[in-house]
Amino acid sequence: MDSALTPKDVVIRFLELMGTGQWDDMEKAGALLADDVDFWIAGNTAISGTVVGREAAMERRFRPARKRTMPGTLTLRIGKVIAEGDYVAAEWTSRRKVVSSADYENFFFGLFHIRNGKISSLREYLDTQAVVQSSWRHIDKPAEVPK
């Protein structure tokens, strides 16, 4: 990780990489997570709660989402990003076509803590009803790819 990046730069880079829809970029975004990242998502849905550790975050959050996204349909628009010290607050909107489900659109707010150039904590707030109305409510089950 480039130590010259500010905490705000780290978060913007993370969101930019997550928004390309490319598998390699998602993995690059994952490299911006600290080994012991604490990632919490608000609500009472299949994706809510806390996961700890980079690999756990990738396996339980990002890789399943990618598998449920129709190739070439993900867009992510970054809104306001505000930094104070090692903390960064960001808002973003994500849209995608989802395998075996209605299209998914959600609005996010994240509070990031950056330590040594990596995301050590992320608290993510989102529209939980959008999760319930999509196949994310079944994230623990394999996606059925349409023929």
N, C-alpha and C positions, 0 to 999 in steps of 0.2 A: 504494500500500500504506500502510496506517495505521501510522505509525512508533511509535505507542503499543503495538502488539502485541509481546508478548514472543516469543522463539523458540518456546516451547511453544505459545503461541496460534497462531502461524503454522502449525505442524504439525497441530494439532487442526483448524484451519480447512481446511487442505488435505485432510485425510482426510474431514472432514464433507462437503465439496463433492464429492469423488470418490465418496462413498457414496450420493448421492441418486439416481443412475441417470439424471439429466437431462443432456442434451448440453451445455446452456448452463453448468451447474454444473461439468462436467468442464473446460470451457474456462476458467472462472473459477479453478479449481484450478491449471490450467496457468499462469495469470498469476502465481501465487505462486512459480513456478520462475524462478531467475535466468537471464538470457540465455545464460550460459555454464555452466549446471548440468551437473554430472558425475553421471550416474545409472548405477549398477552393480547388476546382479542376479546373485546367486549361482547356481552350477550349470553344467551342460552341456546346456542345452535351447535351443530356438529363441528363447526370450526372455532367455537369460542373456547376460552380458557388459556392456559399457559403451556408452552413448550420451552424447554431449556436445552441449549446447545445448538450449534450450527447445523449439524447433520439432522438432528430431530426437527428443526425448523424447515429444512429443505424437504425432508421426507413426509412431514405431516401437514405442511402448509403449501409450499410452492410447487413441488413436483406433482402432487395430485391435481392441483389447479391447472397446471399445464396440460395434463393428460385429459382434462375435461374441456379444454378449449379447442375449438376448431382452428386448424392452422390458418394463419394469416388474418385472423379477425380481432386480435387483441389491440386495443388502444388504451393509452394511459395519458391523461392530461394533468400536469402538475399545476396546482394553484399557488396559493401563498405559501412561502417558506420563511420562517422567522427563527433566528438563532440567538441564544444568549448563553455564553460560555460553552459548555459541553452539551447543552440541550438544544434540540432543534424541533420545532413544531411545523408540521407540513400538512397540507390538504391536497387531495388528488381525486380524480374520477377515473374509473376503469370501466371499459365496455368490451364485450366479447360475445361471440356466438358459442354456445355450449353444447357439447355432445349430449344427446338425449334429453334436452331441456329447452326452455325458453331462453332467449337472449338474456344476458346478464349485464346489468349496469349497477354500479354502486359508487357511493360517495364516501370518502375516507378522511379521517383525521388521524395523524400519528404523532406521538411524542417519542422522539428518539433520544437516547443518551449515547454519546460517542466517547470511546476510551481508546487511546493510542491509535487513532485513525480507523477504528472499527465500530460497528453498531453493537453496543453491549446490552442495550435494552430498547424494546419497542412496545409501546402501548398503543393499540390500534382500535379506533372507534369507527363503526360503519353502520349502514342501514341493515339491521338484522332481518327485516321483513324481506328484503331483496334476496338474502341468503336462503330464507325459508322457501321462497317461491322458485328457487332454482335447484339444479341438481346438487348444489353444495350441501344441501340438507342430507344428502346420502354420500358424503365424501368418503365414508368408511367402506363403501361398496364399489366394486370396479365399474367404470363407465362402460356403457354399451355403445360401441362405435357403429353409426349407421352404415348400412351397406350401399 
